[in-house]
């Protein structure tokens, strides 16, 4: 069940990717957002300390964006599930692309959720 008030409850994060959707956590609350709630997924490479990391920004119901780093223990499972459930471009197709350092790459956009640029 989705919490209705997220104020002061902690950082929003993805804690798991399951067949039915992504499991989110906000402080002590946890809920599952179905795959149909995902509007878009954009990936890019950013500097984090002295090491570049790949991040995925997942837009959910035009309400929130959750960022996940490639160092997150759920990264691979989430990328695989995004590909299987939504048809996102597979991680193997873009992960080593040097272009994602200069410009983020949209790997999924739900039809009708936003106007395409």
C-alpha positions as a Markdown table, in Angstrom:
| # | Residue | x | y | z |
|---|---|---|---|---|
| 1 | Unk | 0.0 | 0.0 | 0.0 |
| 2 | Unk | 1.4 | 3.4 | -1.0 |
| 3 | Unk | 1.9 | 5.8 | 1.9 |
| 4 | Unk | 0.0 | 9.1 | 1.4 |
| 5 | Unk | 2.4 | 11.4 | 3.3 |
| 6 | Unk | 6.1 | 11.3 | 2.7 |
| 7 | Unk | 7.1 | 14.4 | 4.6 |
| 8 | Unk | 10.1 | 13.8 | 7.0 |
| 9 | Unk | 10.0 | 10.1 | 6.7 |
| 10 | Unk | 13.5 | 9.6 | 5.2 |
| 11 | Unk | 14.9 | 9.2 | 1.7 |
| 12 | Unk | 12.9 | 7.4 | -0.9 |
| 13 | Unk | 14.7 | 4.4 | -2.3 |
| 14 | Unk | 14.2 | 1.3 | -4.3 |
| 15 | Unk | 14.8 | -1.7 | -2.1 |
| 16 | Unk | 13.9 | -4.5 | -4.6 |
| 17 | Unk | 12.7 | -5.3 | -8.1 |
| 18 | Unk | 10.1 | -8.1 | -8.3 |
| 19 | Unk | 8.0 | -9.6 | -11.0 |
| 20 | Unk | 5.0 | -7.4 | -9.9 |
| 21 | Unk | 6.9 | -4.2 | -9.7 |
| 22 | Unk | 9.5 | -2.2 | -7.7 |
| 23 | Unk | 9.4 | -2.2 | -3.9 |
| 24 | Unk | 10.1 | 1.3 | -2.5 |
| 25 | Unk | 11.0 | 2.4 | 1.0 |
| 26 | Unk | 10.5 | 5.8 | 2.6 |
| 27 | Unk | 11.8 | 5.6 | 6.2 |
| 28 | Unk | 9.9 | 2.7 | 7.8 |
| 29 | Unk | 7.2 | 2.4 | 5.2 |
| 30 | Unk | 7.5 | 0.0 | 2.2 |
| 31 | Unk | 5.2 | -0.5 | -0.7 |
| 32 | Unk | 5.2 | -1.9 | -4.2 |
| 33 | Unk | 4.7 | 0.2 | -7.3 |
| 34 | Unk | 3.5 | -1.8 | -10.3 |
| 35 | Unk | 5.6 | -1.7 | -13.5 |
| 36 | Unk | 2.8 | 0.2 | -15.1 |
| 37 | Unk | 3.4 | 3.1 | -12.8 |
| 38 | Unk | 6.9 | 3.8 | -14.3 |
| 39 | Unk | 6.8 | 6.7 | -16.7 |
| 40 | Unk | 10.4 | 6.9 | -17.7 |
| 41 | Unk | 13.9 | 5.6 | -17.1 |
| 42 | Unk | 17.0 | 7.7 | -17.9 |
| 43 | Unk | 20.6 | 6.5 | -17.3 |
| 44 | Unk | 23.9 | 8.4 | -17.1 |
| 45 | Unk | 27.4 | 8.3 | -15.7 |
| 46 | Unk | 28.3 | 10.9 | -13.0 |
| 47 | Unk | 31.3 | 11.5 | -10.8 |
| 48 | Unk | 30.9 | 10.3 | -7.3 |
| 49 | Unk | 34.0 | 11.1 | -5.2 |
| 50 | Unk | 36.9 | 9.9 | -7.3 |
| 51 | Unk | 35.0 | 7.2 | -9.2 |
| 52 | Unk | 32.5 | 7.5 | -12.0 |
| 53 | Unk | 29.2 | 5.7 | -11.2 |
| 54 | Unk | 26.3 | 4.8 | -13.5 |
| 55 | Unk | 22.9 | 5.9 | -12.2 |
| 56 | Unk | 19.4 | 5.2 | -13.3 |
| 57 | Unk | 16.7 | 7.7 | -12.6 |
| 58 | Unk | 13.2 | 6.1 | -12.5 |
| 59 | Unk | 10.2 | 8.3 | -12.8 |
| 60 | Unk | 7.1 | 7.0 | -11.1 |
| 61 | Unk | 3.5 | 8.2 | -11.8 |
| 62 | Unk | 4.8 | 11.7 | -12.7 |
| 63 | Unk | 5.1 | 12.2 | -8.9 |
| 64 | Unk | 8.6 | 11.2 | -8.0 |
| 65 | Unk | 12.0 | 10.2 | -9.3 |
| 66 | Unk | 14.2 | 7.6 | -7.6 |
| 67 | Unk | 17.9 | 7.4 | -8.4 |
| 68 | Unk | 19.7 | 4.1 | -8.2 |
| 69 | Unk | 23.5 | 3.7 | -8.5 |
| 70 | Unk | 25.2 | 0.8 | -10.2 |
| 71 | Unk | 26.8 | 0.0 | -6.8 |
| 72 | Unk | 23.4 | -0.7 | -5.2 |
| 73 | Unk | 22.9 | -4.4 | -4.4 |
| 74 | Unk | 19.6 | -4.3 | -6.3 |
| 75 | Unk | 21.0 | -2.7 | -9.5 |
| 76 | Unk | 21.3 | -5.8 | -11.7 |
| 77 | Unk | 18.0 | -7.3 | -10.7 |
| 78 | Unk | 16.3 | -4.0 | -11.2 |
| 79 | Unk | 17.9 | -3.5 | -14.7 |
| 80 | Unk | 16.9 | -7.1 | -15.7 |
| 81 | Unk | 13.3 | -6.6 | -14.5 |
| 82 | Unk | 13.0 | -3.2 | -16.2 |
| 83 | Unk | 14.1 | -5.0 | -19.5 |
| 84 | Unk | 11.7 | -7.9 | -18.9 |
| 85 | Unk | 8.7 | -6.0 | -17.6 |
| 86 | Unk | 8.8 | -2.8 | -19.7 |
| 87 | Unk | 11.1 | -3.6 | -22.6 |
| 88 | Unk | 13.7 | -1.1 | -21.6 |
| 89 | Unk | 16.9 | -1.2 | -23.5 |
| 90 | Unk | 19.0 | -3.9 | -21.8 |
| 91 | Unk | 21.9 | -2.8 | -19.5 |
| 92 | Unk | 24.4 | -4.5 | -21.8 |
| 93 | Unk | 23.4 | -2.2 | -24.6 |
| 94 | Unk | 24.3 | 1.0 | -22.9 |
| 95 | Unk | 26.4 | 0.5 | -19.8 |
| 96 | Unk | 29.8 | 0.8 | -21.4 |
| 97 | Unk | 28.7 | 3.5 | -23.8 |
| 98 | Unk | 31.0 | 6.5 | -23.2 |
| 99 | Unk | 28.3 | 8.8 | -24.5 |
| 100 | Unk | 26.2 | 8.5 | -21.3 |
| 101 | Unk | 28.9 | 10.5 | -19.5 |
| 102 | Unk | 28.2 | 13.5 | -21.7 |
| 103 | Unk | 24.5 | 13.2 | -22.1 |
| 104 | Unk | 21.9 | 11.1 | -20.1 |
| 105 | Unk | 20.2 | 8.4 | -22.2 |
| 106 | Unk | 16.5 | 7.7 | -22.1 |
| 107 | Unk | 16.0 | 4.0 | -22.1 |
| 108 | Unk | 12.3 | 3.9 | -21.5 |
| 109 | Unk | 9.4 | 6.3 | -21.9 |
| 110 | Unk | 5.8 | 5.1 | -21.3 |
| 111 | Unk | 3.7 | 5.9 | -24.3 |
| 112 | Unk | 1.5 | 8.9 | -23.6 |
| 113 | Unk | 3.2 | 9.8 | -20.3 |
| 114 | Unk | 5.1 | 12.8 | -21.7 |
| 115 | Unk | 5.6 | 14.6 | -24.9 |
| 116 | Unk | 8.8 | 13.3 | -26.6 |
| 117 | Unk | 11.4 | 16.0 | -27.3 |
